[in-house]
Amino acid sequence: MAKGRIEIDPNRCKGCLLCIDECKFNEIAISKQINHFGYNIVDFLNKGKCTACKLCAIVCPDAAIEVIKIIEE
């Protein structure tokens, strides 16, 4: 199974939480961090379950999520 991780641009995230609902592995959660617009952003939990499926990035209306596929040898 593929492994992955995501990076969230805190200046683009508006805390809509669509990515949290879409993640089947509960790897994304609301953060206490607030961006410069005053939104609570989301955080990648990095529990090792991310498969780089990209669903979180697809549903993000602000293109705040970058999915990185980890290639294991």
MIZATI-301823 format. One record per residue (C-alpha): x, y, z; residue in one letter. Coordinates in steps of 0.25 Angstrom, whole numbers, plus 5000, padded with zeros to 4 digits. Example, Ala and Ser with C-alpha at 12.3 -4.5 7.8 and 13.67 -1.06 7.14 Angstrom:
BEGIN
504949825031A;505549965029S;
end
This chain:
BEGIN
500050005000M;500550144997A;500950235008K;500850385008G;500750515015R;500150655013I;500650795015E;499650905018I;499851045014D;499351125026P;499151245018N;498151185009R;497451095019C;496151155023K;495751035033G;494550995024C;494850845030L;494450785016L;495750705016C;495450655030I;494150595026D;494850535013E;496050465020C;495750315022K;496850295032F;496650415041N;497950475038E;497450625038I;496950695050A;496550845053I;497750915059S;497851015070K;498751095061Q;498051225055I;498551285041N;498651425038H;497251435034F;496751385047G;496351245043Y;496651115051N;497451035041I;497550885039V;498750795043D;499250675038F;499350575049L;500450485042N;499950355049K;500550275037G;499250235031K;499250335019C;499150265006T;499350394997A;497950374991C;497850524989K;496450534993L;496750635003C;497450724993A;496250704982I;495150754992V;496050874997C;495350994991P;496651074993D;497650984988A;498350985002A;498750845002I;499950784995E;500050624995V;501350564995I;501550414992K;502650344999I;503350244991I;503850125000E;504950034995E;
end
